[in-house]
Amino acid sequence: MRLRRGRGGAALALAAGCLLSLVCRGGADVKALSSAVLGAQPVWVANRSADVVLDFSRADPAFKHPSPGVVQVRGKDMRVNFHIGYYHGNVAMVRYGAAFVLAVRKMHFYKTLRSAIENYPLSTKKDEEYISWWGSKMSVCSVDATTLQPVACEDYDPRTWKECEWSKGFEGEGPEDPRLIVWPGKGLFMMFGSKPWPKDPSGTRPEHTACEGPWAFQPWLVQLKHYGPAPDPADPWAKGIVRLQYQSGAALPDGELLKEKNWNPFIYKGKLLFSQQFDPHVVIQPHPNGTCVKLFESSSRVFRNLTSKPRGNTQAVLVPSAFSGEPRDYYLGVVHAESKRAYQNYFYKMQAHPPFRIYARSRAMPIINGQHPRNPVWTAVSFPMSLDLLPETHQVMIGYGSGDQVPRVKLMPWAEVAALFPHMPAGNEFLAYSWGARAARRLRQLGSSVQHALHHGRCQALRHASGDVARDATYSELNEDDVAFFRELVGDGGVVQDATALEGMNRDWMGKYVGRSALALRPTSTDQVSQVLAYCSLRRLAVVPQGGNTGLVGGSVPVHDEIVLSMGRMNEVLEFDEVSGVLVAQAGCILQTLEDHVAARGYTMPLDLGAKGSCQIGGNVSTNAGGLRLLRYGSLHGSVLGLEVVLPDGTVLDLLRRLRKDNTGYDLKQLFIGSEGSLGVVTAVAIQCAPRPASVQVAFLACPSFAAVQAVLRAAKARLGEVLSAVEFLDAASMDMVTAHLDGVTNPLPGAAGQQQQQDGQQQGQQGGDGGGGGPFYMVVETHGSNAAHDREKLEAFLEARAAAPSCVERRRAAPSCAELRQVALTKPAPRRAAQAVMADGAVLDGTLAESEARAAAIWRVREGITESLVRRGAVYKYDLSVPTPLMYDLVTDVRARTAHLPGVAVVGYGHVGDGNLHLNVSAPAGYDAALEALLEPHVYEWTAARGGSVSAEHGIGRMKAAALRYSKSADAVALMTRLKLSLDPHRILNPYKVLDTSAARRVTAW
């Protein structure tokens, strides 16, 4: 700390520095340490709640009553006929490093004959022969850290600002309203204002001034170079004094804003910003050349019941959650407002992130209001100028001037400050902050009963059929002010309100889930997403993140009137490392576009989906999409290296690493992979791509039973392990669906059905009890390798392998623990055409090996087209399940039997047999039906859970399965998930009614 030379506060500052250092290192008793170091307890330690009257008699002896005569005013001689009085007025005090510093306004009151003032209008009235006026200067003082009294003061009166002050009519001269700003990395700054320019009827600038801009209260910013380290000469802010003015053409009512004195500074991420006005609340950013640009504007309703417009003078200080005990950081400031000729002062809370909305106001704070000496009508006047935190003693320090001309410093324990906010009781900050005081009381009443119900899995789940979920009344409804804010933020192109355009965003592509959102937002940057979520969190507006809207569980469409946050315009590839194969892209990039991008550079994406032409990578990650090649490349939990995520409160969480190995603490990105947009919005992804295979071989096989499918799978893993990329299966009903409802799609093995019918009676019998029915079954076997000749030889060898008959066939499995599985003996192939030997042994009825890319694409079109064909037929109930592979098709057989009596209902089974993922689909061309649904649910989930399976293999939970989550997760696991949800999204604005049973999430207390 570098103080002015020759000032008496240096030793005290050093002592205070030692004290604070000891406190910070050891956490020892503050009073004991202060007594040992300073010889006396500091007033801010000994008296935690006090008004310290500041005495400037020792610190500023030169400030005294001048004799009448001539004084310099705005560069001109002014005759003073009478001197009315003088005093130290408004004061600002902050702690800077280990010392305390204050700035104070010094004022003289004069009376002068009108005739003595050049060009001043005369008056014919006797009582207006004289004009009263004042002159002021600004002083900066070092402070005794023990008593908080000023030690030595020095006038700070730069001449450069005076050229803007001279005018024909005036009531005073000099700077006013000091504020001190501790700007980390730059130093200590002082801000003050000067009186307005004349109210010229023409509204033009007086010719004799050299200043540009509208008539207004004029703010100034100056670096106090004598305090702290020497300023960096290269820093544009170190040039001295800066006159602040709005940038020409800025979309602001300049005259209205500038003439207000509400220039309330605060520091955000190393930048100096100003909080201007309070309703609407405007945030501006100054630049070193003095121009100021508006950043944000938000409505603040917390001041609307005041009798006059609120005005503020203090800086806003960041209150960390560790200091306040609340769940989020925020800025704390002070405003004052007139009420019946008296001033009332209030604390306010402002968001610690854009758009810096003011969301809470305290009751009137206890501060001394003195009677104005020259205007007794004003019975109670006080002007807070500064606000600072004293973390060691958990106090707030306020510097202010009162109407009785006595500057003071107010010390308040934090508990007293917190108690002034009636809507946030100090003992229950989190609950009130999250859901309001009334909800907090209700939560306390619910208490242990809710936790007990959660623990035992008995919380009543929400129904997730379309229209069955009641709207949560704790969410706000969208209004015109909200739309105006969003339009200004993302532009007209980013706001969608047209009903036709919203139709596709309100409905999932199957037509099963339909919302009624009236607004969709299409941001183009992470910053816009951050500001949208910050605003929505504050306003309690529910939000549904949406990518390509290709999901199958209703997770990406609104349930009611939630705002749709469409990520499609964030579609840039940010970078690609051709050595490591790491791709970094924005969340709205379409998967096929990314595949084309990396393919041109010799790589392939690690996932492949049927919807790759429209799904987006952000949605893929948020749902942990599996796809066709998970067998080869693994899940996204392994291939995603980093994420950029915006949390529900607008915080941007930068986890966008490009490293394969990063073993530093919790792997936080995993929280958001598969969270379905309920914990945060993914805005960018870093993903590991695989080298593009030089050889892709595709075989299409027909098998007589699901037992034979398992045999082929086992053989494929044994013979093709290092190149095997996919093993898929579909039953005969799936093939019939595809060929009947998709144009141009044909069965690659048209003779397989006839061969199936020629199987002997024993083999037909085996297909019943053991889950092997429904044949023929079809399989797609694909390999990825680097040598086409080698890979094709391996695949042909695999197809020519002779498969022996099953050695053990179980007629019916009573439990999933049965260990006897069908065994396939692979022998040396006979010298016959590819696949003939296998077919002769009965494991494969027929087969074909794709000879071209077109033929391979036609084969994959059959498998990937099943979902589309089902939707074309009509309503479809889709179940995406993980089941032990030997039992996969047993569920299809079971459901087919349960629905056999319903006309038109078709049950199909297909999926990723290579990783045990069954897609069970029930097609109902007559539409969605409650009776049919009752046959299916919860039977499907109970059947799966009883066999150790999962109710969602890759599609996610979404809206469809929120009530079924308990079948795959224990009560303790669901409770922990709920705690994570509430800790990151206490207002539950992100993707409500999905993933978790939100009725329980809303009621559960914050453990």
N, C-alpha and C positions, 0 to 999 in steps of 0.2 A: 504494500500500500504506500503510495507516494503522496504525502500531504504538503500543504504550503509550507515553505520554510519560515521559521520564526514564529510559528503558531503554537499555542500552548496545548493543543489537542493531540499532538503526536504521541507523547508518552501514554496518554490515556487510551489512544487507539491501539497502541502496542499492547498495553495491558489487557484491553478487551479482546484483542486477537489471541493472546495466550489463553484467556478464559474460554473463548469459544473453541479453540483447538483442543483444550483438555476435555471440554464437555463432549465434543464430537468423537474424540478417541475413546474415552472411557465410560461415558454415560454417568459420571459421578454426580453427586449432589451439587446443583447449581449454586445454591446459597453459600455452601461451604467454600467452593472454589472461588466464588466472587469475593468473599471476605478475605481469602488468602492472597489473592492476586491484587485486588484493588484496595484492600484495607477497609472496605465498607461494602454493604450489599447494594448493587444497583437498584435504582428505584423500580426498574421493570422486573426485578426479581422479588424485592421485598414487598412491593405493593402491586399485586397482580391486577387490580381493578382501581384505576385512579385517573384523575385529570391533572396533568402536570402543567402548571402555569409557567410559561417561558419568560425569563427575565433577561433583557438585552442590555441592561445598564452597564455591565462589565464588558460584554462582547462587542458593543457598538457605541462607545462613548461619544463619537463624533456626531452622532445623530441627535440633534438638539434643536431647541426653538430658535429659529433665525430672527434677526431683527428685521422690521419692515424696510423695504428698499427695492432694489432691482434684482430679479432672478432671471436666469436663462431658461427660456421655455421654447422648445422646438427650434433652437438656433437663433432666437430673437430675444431682445430684452423685454421683460415684462415687469411693470411697476406693481409692487405689492403694497396695498394700502393697509391691509389688516392681515395678520396671521391668526387663524382660528385655532389651530392645534396640530398635533402630529402624533403618530403612533405607529407601532409595528402591527401589520395586519395579518392577512392570510399566510399560513406557514405550511410547508411540506417537509416531512422528515422521513428518511429512509436509512436503512443500514446498508452500507456499501463495504463489502469485505468484512473487516473486523471493526470498522468504525461506523459512527453515525454522522450523517450530513443533513443539514437543513437549508432550505431556501425560504426567504421571507420577503414580503412586500412592505416597503417603508413609505409612509404617506405623510404629506403636509397638506393642510387645508388653508386656502387663501381667500381673500376678498379683494377685488380690484375694481376700480372705476371702469365702466364700459368705455368711456371716452379715452382711456389710456391704452386701449387695445386697438391696434391698427386694423382698419377695415371692419371692425366689429359693429353690428347694428345697434343704434342707440334706442332708448325707450323714453317715452314721455311720462311714464308712471314713476312716481316718487320712490316707491319701494323697489323699483328695478334699476335704480341708478348704479348699483354695484352688481357684479356677478361673482358668485362663489365658485371656486374651482379647486382642483387638487393637482398635486404633482407627486409622482411616485418613482421609486427606484427599486431595484432588486438586489438583495444581498445573499451571498452564500456563506454559511458559517460551519466551522468545525464544532463538534459537540462533545461534551464530557460524557463518556460512556457510563459513568456511575449515576449522575444526576439527570442526564438528558438535557442539561442546560447548555445554551450556546457558549462557546469559549472565545472564538474570535471570528469576526465577520469582515467581509470585503465586498464592496459594491461591485456589482456586475452590470455595467451600463454601456453596452457597446453603442457606438454612435451610428452604426449603419442603419439601424431600424428607424431612426428619427426622421429620415427623409420622407417617410410615408405618413407622417403625423400632422404636419401643419395644415390648418384649415381655417376658414372664416369663423365658423362657430364651433365651440368645443365646451366640454364640461370638465375635462381633465387631461392630464398628460403623463405618460409613462407606462411601464409594464405592469401587469397584474396577473393574478391567478397562477402562481408558480406550481409546477409539478416536477418531480425528480424521477428520472427513468434510469434504472440499472439495466444496461443493455449488455448481456454476456458477450465477451469477445470484442466489444467496442469501447466500453467505458461507461461513465456517468454523464447523463445528459439532463439539461434543464429545459423545460418548456414553459413559455409564458405567453400572454396575449397582450395586444395593444388596443387602444380604443378605436372605435369605428371611424371611417372616413365620413365626411359630411353628408347629410341627407340632401343631396342636390336634387331639386325637383325634376331635373331632366334625366336623372339617373346616370349621368356620365361622370367620368373621372375628372376631378379638378385638374386644371391645366398646370398648376404649379407643383404637383406631386410627380414623382418619378416612378410610381408603382403601377403595375398592371393588375387587372382583375376587378371584380365587382365591389361595390361598397359592402363592407363586411367587417366583423370582428376579425382581427388579424393575428393568427398564431405564429409563434417563432420557436425554433428548436436550435439549441446550441450545445456543443460538447464542452464539458467542464474539464479542460485539459490538465488542470493542476491536481486532479484527483486520479488515483490509480496509475497504471502503467502509461508510458508515453504513447500517444496515439500513433497508429501506423500512417505514415505520410501518404501511402498509396490508397488508403481507405477514403472513398469519396465523401464519407460523413465527417471526416476530420478537418474539413476546410473552415470550420468556424460556425457562424450563425446561418441558419437557413430559414427563409420565409416560406411558409407552407401555403399553397394555393391549389385549387382544383385544376386539373388538366383542361385546357380549352376543349370544349365540345363534349366533355364528359356528361353522361346521362344522369345529371343530378341538378336539382334546383339550387345552383351554387349560392345565390344570395341568401336563400332561406337557411341552408346548412352552415355556411361560413359565419354568419352573424351569431349563431349559437355558440356558447362557450363550452359545449359538451365535446371537447377534444380529449377523450379519455384513453391514454396510451396503454398498450399491453404488448408483451413479447410472445410471439408464437413461432416456434421452430427457428429461432435466431433472427426473425424478422420483426421489425417494429410496425405495429398496426395501431389504428385509432378506432375506438368505438364512438360513433357519432349519433346523437339523438337517441331516442328510446322507443318511439312508436310513430313511424317504423324505425327499427334499429338498423343503422347503417354502419358497415365496417369498411374503412378505407386504408390504403397503403401509401405512405409517402415515399418519394424517391429523392436522392441526394440533390437534385436540381430544384427541389421544392414542390414539384407537381405531385398531386395526390389523385389517386384513381380509386374509384369505388370497386370493392370486391364482392360484397354481399349486402343484401337487404332482407330483413325478415320482420314479420309482424310479432309484436310482443304485447300480449294482453295483460300482463301482470301489473301494469301501471294504470289501467283504464279506470279504476275507481278513485284515482286521486283528483283533488279539486283543481289542480293546475298541472301544466306540462312539466314532467320531471326534467331536471337538469343535473348534470354530473361534472365533477371536477377531478376526482381522484383517478389515479391509474388503476387498472384492474390487475390483481395479482393472482398467479396460479396457485390454487390450493390442491396439493396432492391428496389422493385418497388416503394415504397413510397418515396424513395430518388431520383430515376431517373425519375419518371413519366411514365415509360414504363409498359406494361402489365405484365411483368414477371421479377423475380429476375434474375441476371446473375453475373458472375465474370468478373472483369475488371483487366487487366494486361498491361504491357508495353513490347514491343520487340524493338530491334534495328537491323538495317541491313546496310551493307556497300553499298555506292553508290558513285562511282567515288572518292575513297579514302576519303570519308566523311561518317559519320554515320548519319542515319536518325532514329528517334524514333517514334513509333506508339503505340497508344492504341489498344487493341483488346478486344472483348467480347466473353466470353466462357459460355456455358450452365451451369446453376446452378444445374444440375442433370446429371446422367450418360447418354451418354458416354462422357460428358464434351467437346462437339465439339466446336471448335472456328468458329464462324459464321459471324463475322464482324470485319473490320479493319478501323481505322481512317485515316485521312490524317496525314502527318508528324506533330508532335507536336512541339510547340515553346519552345525549350530548348537550353541553351547556349552550343555551341560546341566550345571547345578550341583547339588551335593548339598543337599537341603533341611536348613536349620539346626536345625529343631525336630523333624524326623522323619527320622533317618538311614536308615530303611528305603527311603525314596525317594532312590535314588542318582543319578538324572539327571532334572532337572526344568527345563523352559523353557516360557515362555508368550509366543509372538509376539502382538503387539498391533496392528501396523501394517504396511502394505505399500505401497510407492510405486515409481514408475518414474523413472529419471533418463535421459531420452532423449538428452541431449548426450553422455553417456559410455556409453550402452547398458548401464545397470546397473539392478539392483533393490536397494531399500533396505528393510530389515526392522527395525522396532523391537521389542525384546522384553525381558522380564525372566527371569533364570535363577534356579534354585534356590539359588545361592550368594549371593543378595541383591545382585547386581551388574547394573544395567540396561545394556543394550548396543544398538548399532545394527550390523546386519550388512549389508555391501556385497557384492554378488555380480554379476560380469559376466553378461550375458544368456546367453552361450554355456554357462556352468555351469548355469544354470537349465534351459535347453533340453535339456542332456545328461542331466538327471535323469529325463526322461520316456522310458523304455526303448522304448515303442511308437511313438514319434515321433522317429526319429533326426534330429539337427539338419541333416544334409546332405541329407535326402530328405523334408522335412516334407510337401510336397504329396502325394506318392504314398502315404505312410503315412497321412496324414489321410484321403485319399480311399478307400483300399482295404485298409489294414492293412499291417503290416510284411512279412508273408509275400508278399502280392501285390506290394509294392514291389520285393522282391528278384526276383520273377519278371519284373516289367516291365523291370528293368534287364537281365535275361538276354535277353529278347526284343529289346529295343533297336531297332537299325536295321533288322532284318529285317522287323518289322511296318511301320515307316514305308515301307520299300521296297515292300512288298506293297501298302500303301494307295496309294502314288504310282502304281503301275502297274495299279491296279484289280484285283489278283488275290486280295484277301482273300476267303475263302470266305463266301458270303452265307448267312444263315439262310433256311430255307424257311418260308413263311408260309401254308401250308395249315393248316387247323384241326388242332391236336394235334401238329404237326411241330416246334415250338420247345421245346427243353429248358428247364426252369426254371433260372434262374441261381442257383447256390448261395450267392452272396454276399449275397442278400437274406435278411433275417430272416423268421421265421414269426410270424404273429400269435398272441398269447397273451392270457390273461384280464386281465393287468395293462394291456395296451394298450387293450383294450375298455373297461376301467374308466376309464382316462384320457379316452378319447374321449367316453364317456357323460357324465362330469362336465363336459366342455368344451362339447359341443353339446346336451346334454340327451337324454332318452329319445326324443323325437321326431326327433332328428337321427341316431339310430343304427338301422340296418336290418340285422337278422340272420335274419329269417324267410326260409326257403328259397323260398317262393312269391313273396315280394316281390323277392327277389334274382334270380329267374329272368329277369325282363325287363331287368335291369341286366347280367346275365352273357351275354346273347345279343344279337347285332345283329338288326335287324328283318328281314333276309333269311334269318336262320337259318344263315348260313355260318360265323360265328365264335362260339365258345362258350367262356367262361371258367368258373372255379370259385371266384370270390371268396366269402368267408364274411362279409364286412362291407362295408356301404356307409355313408358319412357324408353328412349333408345339412346343411351349415352355413348360417347365416343372415346372416353378416357377414364382411367381409374379415379382421377380427381372428381369427375362428375358423378361417378358411382358413390364415392365417399360423401359428397355433399348431399346427394339424394337420400342416402341411408341416414345420415346425421339429421336431416330435416324430418324424415319419416319417423325416426326414433323419438324425436322431440314431440312431434304431433300425434304420435301413436297411430300412424297410418301403416296398415299391413301391406307387405310387399311380397310378390312372387317372382323370384328370378326365373327367367325363361331363356333357354337356348334355342335349339331347333324344334322343340316341342314334339319330339318323337318318342317320348316315354310311354310306358304301357301301364303305369299304376296311378295316373292322374297327378303326378308330383309337380308338373310344370304349368298347370293351369289354375286360375283362381277358383276358390270355392264359392266366395261371395263377391264382394266389391274390392278386393285387394288390387293394389297398383301392380301392373305387370312391368317388370324390369327386363326388357328385351336386350340381350347382349349382342345382337347380330351386327351392329355397326363397329364393334370392337374386334375387327377381323384382320389385324396386321400380323404378319410373321416378323417378329422382332429380331431374331438372329438364328443362325444355324452354324454349328461348328462341324465342319466336314471331317475333322480328325476324330473327335470323340463321338460324333453323331448325336449331339445334344441339340434339340430344337427348343426355342423359346418363342411362344406365340400368345397372342391375346385370346381370351376365352371364346370370342365369337367366331373363330376360324372354323370352317366346315372341315370335317374329318377327311373327306375326299380331296379337298384343296390342299390340305397338309400332306396327304399321301402323294399327290402329284408333285408338290414342292420338293419333298425329300427324295422321291424316286428319281428326279432329274439329277440328283447329287449322289446316287448310288445307295440310298437307304430306303427303309420301309417303316411305316408306323407300326408300333407293337400291338395294335388292336385293329380288328376288322369287323365291321358291323353291317347288317343288311341295310341299315338306314344311313350309311356313310355319306350319301349324297346330300343329306340335309341336317344330320346331327352335328353338334358343335363340340369342340374339345372341352370347353368349360363344363358343359352338361355331362359329357362322358366321364370326366373326373369327378364331378359332384355326385354322380350315381354309381361310380366305380363300375362302369360298363365292362362286361366280360368279353363277349364276342366269340368269333369263330376260331381264333388262333391262340386262345389263352393257354391251351395245352403246350404250345411251343414257346410263347413269349411271356407267359405269366400274367398276373393281374396288374392293374395300375398302381396298386400299393407298392409294387416293386419298380415299375418303369418310370413313374413320376419322380423327378429329382427335386423339384421345387415348385412353389406356388406363390402367387400374389393374391391376397385375400382381403376384402374389405369387410370389417366386422359390422354388426348391426348398428353400432353407434357412430359409424363413419371412420373409425380408425383403420388405416391401411397397414396391414400386417405383411411385411416384406420377408417372405420365406423363399424367394426365387433364386435358390442355389442351383448351380450347374454341376455339382459334385456327386460322384458315385458313392464316395465315402465321406461322411460327416457325422462323427460320433460325439456331438456336443449337446448333451442334455436331451430334453424331450424332443421327439420327432413330431413337431406340432403340425406339420402338413398332413399327417395321417388322420388328424381329427376331421379334416375337411374333405378328404377323399371318401366318397360314399355318404356324406352327411346330407345330401340332397338339397343344398342351399338353405338349410335350417340353422346353421351356425355362422355362416358368412358367405359372401358372394365371391366366387373365384373370378379374377379378372385377367390373370396370365398364368401360363403353365410352362414349366421346363420339363421336357420328357426325353428319355433315352430312346433313340431310334436304333433299329437293328440294321446291319448291312443287308442290302437288297439281295435276295437269293438269285443266283444266276440260273438256277434250275427249279422249276415248279412242275411237279407231276401230280396229276389228279386221276383217281380211279373211282368208278361208280359200281357198286356191288348190290346184288339182291340176295337176301338170306331168308331161309324158310322160317326162322323163329328168332325170338329175342335171345334165346340161349346161343344160337349161332352167331348173333351180333356180338355177344360177349366173347365168344371164342375168337372171332376175327380181331376184336380189339386187343385181346391178350397177345395174339400172334403179331399184330402190327407193332405193339410196344416192344416185343422181343426182337423182331427182325428189322424194324425201321427206326429204332429209338432215337438215333442222333439226327435224323432228318425229318422225323414225323412232325407235322405242324397242325394237323386237324383230323379228328375222327368224329363224324356226325352221323346221326341216324334219323330216319323218318319212317312212319308206318304206312300201310297201304291207304288208310283213310287220308293221310296228309297228301299222298301222291294224287289221289282222286280229287282232292280239293284244288290243288295247284293246276292240274290239267283241265279242270272244268271251268275255272274262273279267271285264269290268266291267259291272255292271247299269246299265241306263238310258243307256249311252253308244252313240251311233250315229254313222255316218259323215255329216258335214255335206254331203258331195257324193257321194251313193250312185251316181250315174251315171258317175263318173269312171273306174271300172275297165272298164266296157264301152267307153267311148270310147278307153281305152288300147289295148284289143284291136283296135280298128279302124284303128290307125296303119298306114301303109304299110310294106312290107318294108324299105325303106331306113332309115326311122327306127328300126325295131326293131333293125336291124343296128348302128346307131350306139350303141345302149344297151349293147352288149356290150363291145367292146374299150376304149372310152373311159371306162369307169366309170359310164356312164349307165344301167345296167340296174336291174332291181328295181322298175320303175314300175307304177302311177303313184306319183309322189312328191307329198307334200302339204306346203304351206307355210302358216305363220301369219305375217302381216305386221301389226304394230301400230304406231300412232302416238300420241304424247302431245303435246297442244298446249293453247293457251289460247283458241282460237276454234273452236267446233264446226263452223260453216258453212264456214270457211276450210279446216279440216283435212279435212273430208269431200270438199270439192271437189278438194283436192290428191290424195286417195286415189283418187277416181273418175277423175281425169285420168291418174293412174299406171296404173290398171287398163285404161283405154281406149287406152293408148299402143300403137301398132302395133309389134310386134317383128319384125324381119327374121330370116331364117334365119341360122344360124351361117355365118360366112365361112370358118372353118377348123376342120376336125374331125380330130383326131389319133387314129389307130386304136389306138395304144399308146404310152405314155410310157416311154422307157427310163430317164429320170432326172428328178429334180424341177427341174432347171435349165431345162427347156424353156420358152421365153418365149411361145410362140404359144398364146393363149387365145381362147376363143370370144368374138366381138364381137357386140353387139346394137345395132342401129340403131333409135333411138326416133324415130318420126315423128308428125306431127300426127294425132290420132285421127279416125277416120271417124265420122259421125253415127249411131252405133249404140248399143245398150244396153251398159252397163258390162261390160267384160271380153270382149265378143264379138269385138272386133278382135284382141285378143291371142290368144284361143282360135283364131280363124280362121288366124292365122299359125303356130300350133303351139306357141307358148311356154307357153301355159296351156290345159289341157283344159277346165277348168271353174272357177268361182269364186263366192264369195258374200261379201257385206259385211254384218256384223252390224248389225241394225236396233235392237237393244235390249241392255241390260246382260245379260239372261238369255241371249240368243243368244251374246254374246261369251263369257260364262262357259262355255257349252256347248262352244264351240270350244276354249277353253283346257283344258277338262277332257279333251279328246282328247289333247292334247300332254302335259299333266302326269300323265295316268293311265298312261302307258306303263310306268313303273317298277313301279307297283303291279300291273299286269296280268301282268307277267313273273314277279313273285314268286308270284302266285296260281297260275301254271301249274306252278311247281316251282323247282328249283335254277336259278340264273342266274349266269353269269360276266360280270362287268361291266367294261368298259374305257372309261375316260374319257381321251380323247386330244386333243391339239392337232396338227392336220395342216394343211399348206397347202390352202386351200379347194378348188382344182381337183382335189386327190387324195383328198379325204375319203372318197368312197364307194368308191374302188378297194379300200380295205382290207376293206370289208364284202363286196365281191364275192370277194376273195381268200379270206377265212375261210369264206365260204359254200361255196366250192369244196373247201376242205380238210376240211370236216365233212359233205359231201353224202352220204357212205356210212353215216352214223350215223343209225339210225332215231329219229324223234322230236325230233331236235335242230333248233332253229330259230335262224337268225341274223337279227337285226334291227339297223337303223341309224337313228339320229335324232340331233338335237342342235341346237346354236346355230350355224347356218351363218353368221350375221352376224359371229361372232368366231372362226370356224374350229375349233369344238369339237365333236368327234364322240363320240357315245355308242354304242359297239359292244357289243351284248349277245348272248350265246349262251345260249339257253334249253335246259335239259336236264331234262325232267320226271322222268327216272329217278333224278336225284340227282347230287351231285358225284362226279366220276369221275376217277381218276388218268390214265387213257388219254386222255380228252378234254382234260384240263388239259395233258397233254404235247403235244397237237396245237396248243394255243393259246399256251402259254408255253414258251420265250421268243419264239416266232415273232412275236406281235403287237408286242412291244417292239422286237425287232430291225427289223421292217418300219418301224415308226414312226421309230426312230432313224436308219435309213438315209435317210429323207426329211426329215430336219431337224426332226422333230416332238418332242413332249413326251409322256412316258408318263402324265402327270397334268395335265389342264387345269384342273380345279376341285375334284375330290373329295379331293385330297391323296394322301399316300403310305401312311400308316397301317401296318397289319400286312400288307396284301396286296402292297404294292409296295416294301417296304424293300430287297429283293434286286434290284429293277429300277431303283433310283435311279441307278445308274451308267450307264444308257442315256441319261439326260438331263443328267447332271452329270459334269463331268470329275473325274479322281482328285484333282486339286488342290482343286477345289471341295468334294468330299466330305470331304477331310482338314480343310479349314478349318471346315466345318460340325461335324465331330467335335470340333475344338478349342473351338468356341463352346459346344457341348453340355457338354463336360467342365468348362469354366470356370464355367458357371452351375449345373451339376448334377453335381458331381464324384462323387457316389454313385449317379448314374443312377437315381434313384427315380421320376422323372416319366415316365409312359407308356413303360415299357420294352418292348423287342422291336419297336419301331415306328420309322418314319421312317428312322433310320439302322440299319445292320447293327450291332446292339449287341455282337455277339461281337468285332468289330473295335474298337468304341468302348471296350469294357472292357479290351482289351489295349494299346491305343495309349498311348504315353507322353505326358506333358504337356510339349509342346515349350516 
